Structure formats: structure tokens, C-alpha cells
Amino acid sequence: MMLRPPVTIPISLVHGMLSGVRARGQACDAFLADAGIAPELLERVGARVTAAQYIALFKSLIDRLDDECLGLLQRPLKRGSFALIARSALAAPDLEAAIRRIARTFRLVQDDVVLEPVRQGDLAGLALRFTDPAFERPIFLHECLLRAFWRLLAWLVGGRLRAARFDFAFECPPHVGSYDKVFPAPLNFGQAQSACWFQATQLQGPMRRDEAALRAFLADAQANIIVPQRGEETTARRVRDHLLLTQPMWPGLAATANALHVSTATLQRHLAVEGTSFQALKDELRRDIAIVCLNTSTVPLAAIAQELGFADSGAFQRAFKCWTGSSPGTYRRGGS
């Protein structure tokens, strides 16, 4: 039984992570091989990879390119730069000073993009300003930098920094459905600058981390920065947690509603408000469990099918292809 929620990443974000390499005309085979990602998955719109594979791809790109911005900027961000930036903020007296130090240190190691502290009414934030208007800036670069520095700021103040909104200097992308676990706040596209915003009253909040905590954070920095995090308590999360806890029983809608002490109609209504449904959550969880299992074990397909509540292997394989656009065997070869 899998007790921790599995995490899988849409293939669109893998394409984004590889966009700097591709823009330079480099082949991606070595990076994909390092991560155990089957190249044919790149051609499947519905494909996904495990969080472990996504992290491995990120690490491979950094190590092979010696660039923590993955070739997305004209000037590489040498390995160790993020650690230097994080350490510069550690001794700041409050969040406002930490933001200034982060922006100043980033300017020392990179001049293709500037981090700017910004204010707007009762909101404060950190914005990206690119210094060369002629340089094409991939969407993933905005996503990666905003995510990295938002996560760092929130971590520095003990995880108590709630985002008010995120602005993006590009139009709404096709993979916007993957943003909810990465950017946990209202999203504004087509803005003049990409930026993360929070209540300005938080600026005087003290730093709550020490050197030992920073070393632990940096030891797993890639996962802390790029992997979607568990969000606030929602009905969808409660349903997902219940299904995970009760597998391989896979209770239906009525049984789940009863376990959560609400009526079936109320559960359906709350999930609809959150933009999902019971069946969608159930299928997403089974999909993610299957992908992780295929990539990390040699368990027969029949056993996986039984664990996920399917009558037989054929039914599981048909459902899996519907979920991901690929056969289970494609994922097993990628993880071998």
C-alpha cells in the first residue's frame, strides 16, 4: 500500500525544462537517459513522468551544463549560485531586507535578468526584469525563476508566506492546468512583468531559518524548488488522501462521502467548485500510482491492475492508455 501521495509531472514541463538545450541545438538523449525517461514520451501529449525522474532530469541538466538555469539564459548561472543567494539572505533582520539581499546577490552572478523588489498598494513582491528585450525568453524560464525564488522566500520565513497572486509576462499557456500545485494563488497572464506578490505587512516578518536548516534545504534543493507541494486543506485533497489510505478497496462516491461525514450531493458540489470530480480524482490517483509503480518496480501488470481496482490487466491497460496516451510498457522501459 502506498501511504504517501504519488507525484507525477506533465510532459509539457519536461519540454519546458529541455527548452534551453533545444534552443542551442543540443540533443536531449543523454539528459533523458540520466533521468530514465523514454524519449517517445515526449511525443505523447498526455504523458507524465515521476517526480523522481523530473528531479533527476533537472540535476542532469545542471551537472552537464554547469548551469542552474538549464541553458535558458545567455549567461550560465554556475552551480552553487542558488546556495550563495540563499545564504546571503539568511542573516537578514526581516523579509524586506532578505529580498533586497537576494536581488543584489543575484545581480552579481547574472545580468540577463534582474530581480526587482516591487510594491503595489497593500501588496509587495519580487519581479523579473529582463535586460535584453531582443532575447527570446522561454515560458519555462519565467516559471522556473518565479517558483525558485517564491519557494525560497516562503521557506526563509518558516513557510508562513502566503502568495496573494502571480503575474506572468506571457499569455495563458496550454499547460495551465498544471499550475495549481506550483503557483498556489490567483494567476494573471499577459502582464508587463512576471512577479510573485504577497501582503506587504509580511515584509517585517523575521527570518526563521539558521545555517543548519539551510544546509538541509540545499541538500535537497532541486526537490524543494521544482516539485509541486501539497497545498492547503481542500475537499479534493481530503478525497485523495482517503482514497490513498483505503487502497486497494477504492471506495465509491457514496462510501467516500460517508467517510468524510458529508452527503454525496455536498461532496460533489464542493469538488465542482474546486474544478474537479470524484471520478477525476480517483483516476488521477490511480494514474499516478501506476506511473510510479511502473518506473520503480517489476510488479506484473496483472498485479498492478488488481491493486488499482481493475477486473483484469486488459482493463487496466486500456484505462492507462486513455490517461496518458501510451501503453504501460512504454513507462516500464523508460524506468528500466
N, C-alpha and C positions, 0 to 999 in steps of 0.2 A: 504493500500500500504506500502511495506517495503522499506524505504528510505536508510537504511544503509546496506552495503553488508553483507549477512549472511556468517558465517564461520562454516564449518564443518571439522572434523578431521578424517582421515582414521583409520580404526580399527587396522591397523598394529602398529600405535603409541600408541594405548591403550594397546596392547600386550606388547610393549616395556616398558611402564610405570609400568606395573604389573610384569615385569620380575624379579625384585629384590625380591618381595614377593614370587613368584613361586619358585625361586631358593632355598628359605628357607623352601619350603614345606607347606607354609601357604595357606589357602583358600582365594579366592578373592571375595566371595559373599558379605561380609559386605562393602567393598570398592565400588563395583559396585552398591549396593543398595543406598549408600550415594549419588552417582552421578546420580542415576536414569537411569542406563544403563542396558538394558535387557541382561542377561547372554548369551542368544542364539545368540546375535550379534557377539560374539567372534568367532563363528564358521562360519561366513559369510565373505568371502574374500573381497567382495565389500562393506561391511558395513561401516557406518560412524557415528560419534556422534557429537553433537553440541559443540561449543566452551565452552559454559557454563557447559556442562557435563564433558568435559575434564578438565576444571579448578577445578570443584567440586571433580573429582577423584584425582587430584593432591593434593588438600587441605586435602582430607580424608586420603590419604597415609601419608602425613606429620604429621597430627594430631594424627592418630592412632599409627604410628611408632615412633613419635618424631624424625623424620629423614628427613632432607631436601634433601637427596639423595635417598630417597624412598627405602632403603634397598639394594641399588646397590653396596655399598662399605662394606668392612668388619667392619669398624668402623662407627657408625652413625654420621651424620652431624646434630647436635642438632638444634632444632628450634631457630631461632634468629641468626644463624651463618651467613647467607647471609646478613642480615642487618648490622652485625658487620663488615663484609668485605667491604660492600659498604660505610659505614660511615668512615672507615679507609682511603678511597681514596678521600673523599670529600675535604679535605683541602690541597691536593697535589698541587704544583705550576703548574704542567703540566701533560700531559698524560703519559709520561715516568715515572715520579715519582709515578703516580697513579697505574700504572701496577706493579711497584716494591712493593708498599704497599699492593695491593691486593694479590700478590703472597706470601708475608711474613705473612699476617694475615691468609690466607687460610692454611698455613703450621702450624699455631698454633692450628687450630681446626680439621685438618685432615691430616693423614700421609700415607694413602693408595695411594694418588695421589698428585703430586706436580705440581703447576703452574709455568711454566718457561718462562720468557721474552726471545724472540729469535730474531735474525736478519739474513737476507739473502739478500745480495745485497742492493737494494733500498727498500726492504720490512722489516717491523718489525711485531712482533706478539706475541701471547701468546699460548704456547703449553702445552699439558698434558703429564706428565711422571709418569707412574705407578711404585710404588716401589717394588711390589711383582710380579715377572714375572709369578709365578705359579697360581696367582689368575685370574680366568676367568672374563673378563671384557665385560659385555653385550654391544652390539652396542648402545643401548639407553643411556648408561652411557656417552659415548663419545658425543653423540648428545646433551644430556641434559646439560652437563658441558660447552661444546663449546658455545651452544646457550645462556646459562645464562650469561657467562662472556663476550661474544661478545655484547649482548644487554646492559649489564651494562656499558662497555667501551663507546659504542656509545651514551648511554644516558648521561654519565658524561660530554661529550664534546658537548652536545646540539644537538645530533642526526646528527652531521656532519661528522661522521667517516664512510667512505665507505669501505667495505671489498674488498680486492684485490683477495683473494681466500680462500678456506677452504680445509685443508688436513684432511684425515681420516685414522686411523691406522687399517682399515678393508677393505674388498673388497666391491664393489658396492652392496648395499642391494636391495631386490626385491621392497621395498617401496621408491626407489629413486625418483619416480615421485612426492612425497610429499615434496621434499627438496627445490623446487624453491622459496616458500614463507617463508621458515625458514632460509635458508642459501643463501642470495642474492649475489652470486658471483660464479665464476668457482669452480668446485669441483674436487679434486684429491683423489682417493681411493688407498688403498694398500700402504700407506706411513708409514714411521718409527714412526711418532708421529701424533696424531691429533692436529691440530692447526688452529687458525684464523690469517689471515695476512692483513695488510693494508700498505699504503705508509709510509715509515719511516719519511718523512717530517712532518707527523701529530704528532709525538712524543712531539713536543714542544707546541702543542695546549693547551690552558688553560682549567681548569675546569669551566664549565658554569652553575653549579647547586649549590644551597645552601641547608641549613638544611630543610627549609620548602618544597622545591621541593623534597628532598629525602624522607621526611615523606609521601608525596603524592605518590611517586613512590613505596615505600614499602607497602603502604596500599593496593595496587593492584598488588603486585609483581608477583604473580603467572600468572596473565593475561599478564603482561608486558614481562614476560620471555618465556612462553611456547606457547602462541597463535600466529599463523602466522600473520605477519604485512603486511599492504598494501605496495607494493613495488613501484618502480619507475613508472613514466608515460609510459605506453606501449599501443600498439594498442588493445591488449586483455583487458586491464583494461578499456580503453575508451568504448569498445563494452559492457563490463559487466556493466559499470556504466550507459550507455544509456539504456540497456535493463531493468535495475533496475528502472530507472526513468520513463520509459514508461509503465511499467506493470499496468494493465493486458492486454495491447494491444499486446505485444510480436511481434514487427515488424520483418519482414523477413530480409534477407541479403541485398536486394536492398534498402529497406527503411532505414536500419541502415547505409549503406554506404552513402546514400544521406544526412542523418542527420550529419554524420561525415565529409562531404564535400570531399569525395574521391569516385573514381569509384569502382564498385563491384570487378573488377579484382584486383585493387590495394589493397583493403581491404583483399581479400582472400590471396594475395601474402604476405602482411605484417603479417597476422596471421600464415601463413605457416612457415615463418621464425622464429616466436616465438614458433613453435611447437604445434599449435592448429588450430582450425577451428571455423567458426561461429556457426555451429550446436553443436559442443562440448561445447563451452562456454555457449550457450543457455541451453543445457541440464544440465550442471554442476550448473548453477544458479538456474534452476527450482528444481533440486535435493536438493540443499542446503536450498532453501526456504521451500520446503516440509518437510524436516527433522526438521528444526527449528519449523515450524508450528505444526507438529505432536507432538513434545515434549513439546510445551508450550501452547497449546490451545486444545479445544474440538470442533473446527470447523469441520463440517461434511466433509467426503471425497469428496462429490459432489461439495461442495463449494470450496475446495482446488483445485480440478480438473479445475473448471471454472476459478479460479484466475490464474492458470498456463497455461491457453490456451488450455486445452483438451476438446474434444467434450463431454465426459461423464466420470463418475467415473471409469468405467471399463478400459478405455484407459489410464487414469492416473495410476491406479494400475498396469497395465502391464508394463508401462514405468518405474515406480518406482522399480518394482522387477528387471527389466533389469539393472537399475542404481546401485542398492545396493545389489541385491541377496536376499532381504527379502520383505515381504509384508508391507504396511503401518501400519497395525495393530501391528506389532512387535515393531515399534518405539513408537507408542502411548502407549502401555503397559509399555515400558521402561521409559516413561516420566511421567507416572501417579503416 
